[in-house]
Structures are given as C-alpha cells and as structure tokens.
Amino acid sequence: MSSPPSTHTSDVLVIGGGIIGLVTAWRAAQRGFATAVVDPEPGGGAAQVAAGMLAAVTELHYGEQMLLALNLASARRYPDFAAELTDLTGHDLGYRRCGTLAVALDADDRAHLRELHALQQQSGLKSEWLSGRECRRLEPMLAPGVRGGLRVDGDHQIDPRRLAAALVAACERAGVVFHRVRAERLTVERDRATGAVTADGTALGAGQVVLAGGSLSGRLAGVPDDVLPPVRPVKGQVLRLTVPKRYAPFLSRTVRAVVRGSSVYLVPRLSGELVVGATSEELGWDTTVTAGGVYELLRDAHELVPGITELPLTETRAGLRPGSPDNAPLLGPTELPGLLLATGHYRNGVLLTPVTGDAMAHVLATGGLPEEARPFTPRRFTADALTEQPA
Ligand SMILES: Cc1cc2nc3c(=O)[nH]c(=O)nc-3n(C[C@H](O)[C@H](O)[C@H](O)COP(=O)(O)OP(=O)(O)OC[C@H]3O[C@@H](n4cnc5c(N)ncnc54)[C@H](O)[C@@H]3O)c2cc1C
C-alpha cells in the first residue's frame, strides 16, 4: 500500500520505544544514522514491570544452549554498557553485581536444582552447590527448611525502569527524534518497507525500518503475513515491597526457587525495593493484577523467606513478555527488504539489551548480523526454513 507524502524522513525508523527499540535507536544514531523512534510512551513497556535479573546462568533451560551463548555475550558486555550509559546520561542504573542464590525447599526441588547444576557444569558455567546451612549462612532470612542451593556469583541485576529512562536520555543526546504516537501501519512501496503511518495520519519515511514492538510486534497492520513475527504476549505479575532501613540488609543477593513447579524470585535493590516475581500466564494482552496471582507469589515467597510478610507491599503490576516459539529473540533483516526485526526477547530482554543494540547497529550498517547473533535471524521461522528436511 502506498503512503501519504512523508513529512518526516530518517535513515532508520524504529517502531517501538521499549528498551530493545531504544537501544537499537541509540546505537544506530551513534553510527551516524539519522534515527527516529515512534512510540506513544517511549521507555514504557515491559521494562516498567520486569525484575531486571541478568541471569544467564540461573535461567539456563534444557534445549536453550544456543540462547545461552547470546545471553552470556550480553552479560559480558554489561559492565561497559552500564558505565557508558551512566557516564553519558548521569543516570544511576541500579546495576548491582550481587550474584544469585537458587535454593531448593524440598527433595523434588533439590533434584531439579541438582540437574540444573549438572547442565551448568556441562555448559562450562560457574556455579557452586551449597548445603542448606551454607545457604542460610549467606542469607540468614531464608527459611530454616531450605535443603540446598546453587550459588551463582555471575548473575547480577539492574533496575529496568532506570535503564529505560537512561536509554531515552541517551537517545535524546544522540539526536534521535521521538514521535510520541502509535504507528498505525507499515508502509510498503514496490515490495520494500519505506516507513510507517502514525495514528494521527503522519507519514514517517525511512531507509530502513526496525520493528521492535515487544509483544505487539505481530500486530502491526501493513506487514505482509509471511514476515509478521510469531511473537505472543506472556503475562507476568510482579510485586514490589519496601525493606525498611531497620531490616536492611534483608537479602544481599537475588534469591530464587521453584516452588510447586512455579518459579519465584526476590530481587533486592540498594534503594530498599524488593521485587517479587513472577507469574507466567498465556492470557493474550490481559494485564489485570489478580488476587490469585498476588496470593501465589506471596505464598511461595513466604515459604522461601518468611520475613517478607512484615514488609510494606508498595506495588502490584502485570506486564507482557514478548514470547517467541523458541524463547529466543528475532534479530535482523526479514524477507521484506527494508524491514528488520528486534523482538521476541521473552524473559531475557533486559539481559539481552547490550548485545541487541550492538547486533542491530551492525546489521543496519553492514546488512549482515554479527557472528553471535546469526542464529537469531527471523528467517528461521519462514515457511521454507520450517519445512526444510534435515539431510
Ligand atoms: C514480569 C516480567 C518480568 C521480567 N523479568 C525480566 C528479568 O528479570 N530479566 C530480563 O532480562 N528480562 C525480564 N523480562 C523481560 C523483559 O522485560 C522484556 O523482554 C523486554 O522488556 C522487552 O522489551 P521490548 O522493547 O522488546 O518490548 P516492550 O517492553 O514490550 O516495548 C515495546 C514498545 O513498543 C511500543 N509499541 C508496540 N506497538 C507499537 C506501535 N504500533 N506503534 C508504536 N509503538 C508501539 C509499546 O508502546 C512499547 O513501548 C521480564 C518481563 C516481565 C513482563
């Protein structure tokens, strides 16, 4: 469909100003591209809800070894990335190199954690098995019944709200233009993506368009069906509590467990905020906070750290993870010339922010993905790739 005459043009137009769209825009602008972001609320999105664990090792799952390499590459970049953003913007990101303790509360959890430990070791990752007593020595607020745990000193945390605000500031400094409005549809002319038309009818023209709409990425009108990203929303409810100064330090690192099959984590920030998350629900775009969700999180977190029921509950919120069929992101060019994707980061979008920015800037400048990002081409989900038979 052809577009109304463009009133704004840029080299790169990023649709969606969550942390992934913002880091893409920032890095593109640093490479000298005239860059624009279209989003009614840049810096909003899932980062307003996310816990911000940078958990390449404790989030390792069977069958996700390919994603592990990308997660580790991003984790390695975090110290320099955070320092660069802070130097540039003056924003404190709440980046805390505090490590993580994953604990087991019963024999089943313990067996599950032992398996995770074995997988980590096979994958060459650093983690240390601790007895229940050793876990409680590290974190005295843990329940007396803790049966053992894994100490992972390399899994850290950042405050995603601060990260999002810093990325907006970095983009502004780099000259990125913000259009604070929704993109209504992609414009395609002569089989090439050429920009977008916004909800107020403005035409935004661009040499290259990056679709980074998070869980909404598969819903943009005008994107041909065969390149629409297979991204779906996965709801997560999260609680925020406050640790009064007299209880500090309540926890000195992230503590997590699988309780009755559900994952629960407690992420302590230096500010005194304690984030407790998260549910995982396939309910479309629903972001209602439910009594059941809050109950389950508090019940499981209380089993892990009984003292949390003394803390003020300051916020309850639900957000949407952009899930993909293999839980890994879609990065780089699509079959439609001019259209690239940066989406599908699911439960690791905060962790993957640095490597995504670098990969997207590289592909925008050169047309090809860097080595570490090549397995994440959106082309792995095209009809041809899916019907290809192994030799
Ligand atoms: C409960 C929960 C806990 C999480 N915990 C962690 C964690 O501990 N560690 C971790 O690494 N990750 C975590 N994540 C995942 C992480 O938050 C996401 O992967 C990441 O924020 C996705 O960023 P995004 O920019 O791709 O998408 P989003 O944050 O969804 O942003 C998309 C943006 O696109 C905009 N948009 C969409 N459509 C349009 C349109 N048509 N026009 C204009 N703008 C549009 C939206 O307004 C939005 O601002 C968590 C997520 C949730 C929900």
The ligand as an SDF file (V2000), in Angstrom:
LIG
                    3D

 53 58  0  0  0  0  0  0  0  0999 V2000
    7.0200   -9.8240   34.7140 C   0  0  0  0  0  0  0  0  0  0  0  0
    8.2350   -9.7030   33.8650 C   0  0  0  0  0  0  0  0  0  0  0  0
    9.4840   -9.9420   34.4210 C   0  0  0  0  0  0  0  0  0  0  0  0
   10.6270   -9.8520   33.6300 C   0  0  0  0  0  0  0  0  0  0  0  0
   11.8430  -10.0600   34.2170 N   0  0  0  0  0  0  0  0  0  0  0  0
   12.9730   -9.9770   33.4560 C   0  0  0  0  0  0  0  0  0  0  0  0
   14.2330  -10.1550   34.0470 C   0  0  0  0  0  0  0  0  0  0  0  0
   14.3490  -10.3480   35.2590 O   0  0  0  0  0  0  0  0  0  0  0  0
   15.3370  -10.1080   33.2410 N   0  0  0  0  0  0  0  0  0  0  0  0
   15.2460   -9.8890   31.8960 C   0  0  0  0  0  0  0  0  0  0  0  0
   16.2740   -9.8820   31.2250 O   0  0  0  0  0  0  0  0  0  0  0  0
   14.0510   -9.6870   31.3120 N   0  0  0  0  0  0  0  0  0  0  0  0
   12.9060   -9.7310   32.0570 C   0  0  0  0  0  0  0  0  0  0  0  0
   11.6910   -9.5370   31.4890 N   0  0  0  0  0  0  0  0  0  0  0  0
   11.6110   -9.4110   30.0210 C   0  0  0  0  0  0  0  0  0  0  0  0
   11.8650   -8.0240   29.5210 C   0  0  0  0  0  0  0  0  0  0  0  0
   11.2000   -7.0860   30.3110 O   0  0  0  0  0  0  0  0  0  0  0  0
   11.3830   -7.9280   28.0710 C   0  0  0  0  0  0  0  0  0  0  0  0
   11.9540   -8.9690   27.2950 O   0  0  0  0  0  0  0  0  0  0  0  0
   11.7830   -6.6060   27.4440 C   0  0  0  0  0  0  0  0  0  0  0  0
   11.4110   -5.5290   28.2730 O   0  0  0  0  0  0  0  0  0  0  0  0
   11.1330   -6.4700   26.0700 C   0  0  0  0  0  0  0  0  0  0  0  0
   11.4420   -5.1970   25.5800 O   0  0  0  0  0  0  0  0  0  0  0  0
   10.8860   -4.6960   24.1780 P   0  0  0  0  0  0  0  0  0  0  0  0
   11.4040   -3.3270   23.9920 O   0  0  0  0  0  0  0  0  0  0  0  0
   11.1580   -5.7300   23.1490 O   0  0  0  0  0  0  0  0  0  0  0  0
    9.3070   -4.7280   24.3380 O   0  0  0  0  0  0  0  0  0  0  0  0
    8.3440   -3.8440   25.2260 P   0  0  0  0  0  0  0  0  0  0  0  0
    8.9470   -3.5250   26.5180 O   0  0  0  0  0  0  0  0  0  0  0  0
    7.0380   -4.5410   25.2140 O   0  0  0  0  0  0  0  0  0  0  0  0
    8.2260   -2.4950   24.4290 O   0  0  0  0  0  0  0  0  0  0  0  0
    7.5650   -2.4130   23.2090 C   0  0  0  0  0  0  0  0  0  0  0  0
    7.2400   -0.9680   22.9350 C   0  0  0  0  0  0  0  0  0  0  0  0
    6.6980   -0.9180   21.6350 O   0  0  0  0  0  0  0  0  0  0  0  0
    5.6510    0.0010   21.6450 C   0  0  0  0  0  0  0  0  0  0  0  0
    4.7590   -0.3410   20.5300 N   0  0  0  0  0  0  0  0  0  0  0  0
    4.1430   -1.5090   20.2570 C   0  0  0  0  0  0  0  0  0  0  0  0
    3.4180   -1.4100   19.1300 N   0  0  0  0  0  0  0  0  0  0  0  0
    3.5990   -0.1400   18.6740 C   0  0  0  0  0  0  0  0  0  0  0  0
    3.1050    0.5850   17.5650 C   0  0  0  0  0  0  0  0  0  0  0  0
    2.2690    0.0340   16.6770 N   0  0  0  0  0  0  0  0  0  0  0  0
    3.4830    1.8820   17.4230 N   0  0  0  0  0  0  0  0  0  0  0  0
    4.3440    2.4550   18.2950 C   0  0  0  0  0  0  0  0  0  0  0  0
    4.8340    1.8300   19.3670 N   0  0  0  0  0  0  0  0  0  0  0  0
    4.4630    0.5400   19.5560 C   0  0  0  0  0  0  0  0  0  0  0  0
    4.9940   -0.1140   23.0170 C   0  0  0  0  0  0  0  0  0  0  0  0
    4.3380    1.0830   23.3480 O   0  0  0  0  0  0  0  0  0  0  0  0
    6.2190   -0.3720   23.8910 C   0  0  0  0  0  0  0  0  0  0  0  0
    6.7350    0.8120   24.4470 O   0  0  0  0  0  0  0  0  0  0  0  0
   10.5240   -9.5510   32.2530 C   0  0  0  0  0  0  0  0  0  0  0  0
    9.2750   -9.2460   31.7050 C   0  0  0  0  0  0  0  0  0  0  0  0
    8.1450   -9.3240   32.5040 C   0  0  0  0  0  0  0  0  0  0  0  0
    6.8040   -8.9690   31.9060 C   0  0  0  0  0  0  0  0  0  0  0  0
  1  2  1  0
  2  3  1  0
  2 52  2  0
  3  4  2  0
  4  5  1  0
  4 50  1  0
  5  6  2  0
  6  7  1  0
  6 13  1  0
  7  8  2  0
  7  9  1  0
  9 10  1  0
 10 11  2  0
 10 12  1  0
 12 13  2  0
 13 14  1  0
 14 15  1  0
 14 50  1  0
 15 16  1  0
 16 17  1  0
 16 18  1  0
 18 19  1  0
 18 20  1  0
 20 21  1  0
 20 22  1  0
 22 23  1  0
 23 24  1  0
 24 25  2  0
 24 26  1  0
 24 27  1  0
 27 28  1  0
 28 29  2  0
 28 30  1  0
 28 31  1  0
 31 32  1  0
 32 33  1  0
 33 34  1  0
 33 48  1  0
 34 35  1  0
 35 36  1  0
 35 46  1  0
 36 37  1  0
 36 45  1  0
 37 38  2  0
 38 39  1  0
 39 40  1  0
 39 45  2  0
 40 41  1  0
 40 42  2  0
 42 43  1  0
 43 44  2  0
 44 45  1  0
 46 47  1  0
 46 48  1  0
 48 49  1  0
 50 51  2  0
 51 52  1  0
 52 53  1  0
M  END
$$$$
